[in-house]
Amino acid sequence: IPGANVSVKGKTGLGTITDMDGNFSLKVPGNSILTVSFMGYTTQERKAVAGQAMRFNLVPDSKALDEVMVRSAEAR
């Protein structure tokens, strides 16, 4: 998913956003937990393993999708 947030759990300012193809690259400290989140999807966490590529499959969060607010152009 393009534009998903990827961050290191517990480390403020250490993260990135996925590119147009959903790829990301991030150098992290050993034993780090990566958190991947995107609006409307369930947040996932996984331990990073040195030298190993990671793949996340985000699952739609039906609760979050039920909370969409729509505003008409006439309300402006």
N, C-alpha and C positions, 0 to 999 in steps of 0.2 A: 504494500500500500504506500503510495507516494505521500510524503509529509508526516509519517508516523514519528512519534517522539521515542528516541532510544536514550536511556540514561543509566548511570551506575547508581544503584540503590545506596542511599546514605551519603552521596558525594554531590553536593550542590555545584552546579556549573560544569559537571563532567558529563557531556552527552552530545547528541547530534540528531539530525532529522534524516529520514530515508530519502533517497533521490527519486526521480521519476519512475524508476523501475522497482522501487521498494528496497534497494540495496543500501547498506551503510558500512562504514569502516570507523573503528574507534579503538584507540589504545587505552587499555584499562589496567589497574593494579591487579596483582594476583588475587585469587579467591573472590573476585567481584561477582555481584549479582546484577544482571542486566534487566531493566524494566522496559517493555515496549508498550506504548499506549497510543490510541487514536480514538477520537470522538465516535461514539456509537459502537465501539468494540470492547470486548473484555480485555483488561490489562493482563499481560503475561510477564512472568519473571523466570529467569533461568540463569544458572551458574555458568560463567564464562570459562572455557578451557583453553589454555595457551596453544596457539597455532591451529586451532580447530574452527572451521566456519560454523556459523550458527544460522538456523532457519526457524523463523517464527510464523505460525499460521494463526492470524487473528480471527476470532470468532465473533460474529455480530452479537451485541448485547441487547436483547429484546427489551429490557427495562429502559435502557437509555433511548432506544428508538421510539418508545412510547411517549417520551417527554419532549417532543419537538414542538416549538412554538412557531406559529405562522402569523405574520402581520400583513394586512392588506395595504396596498398602495394608497387607498383612500384614507387610512388612519393617520397619514402624515400631515 
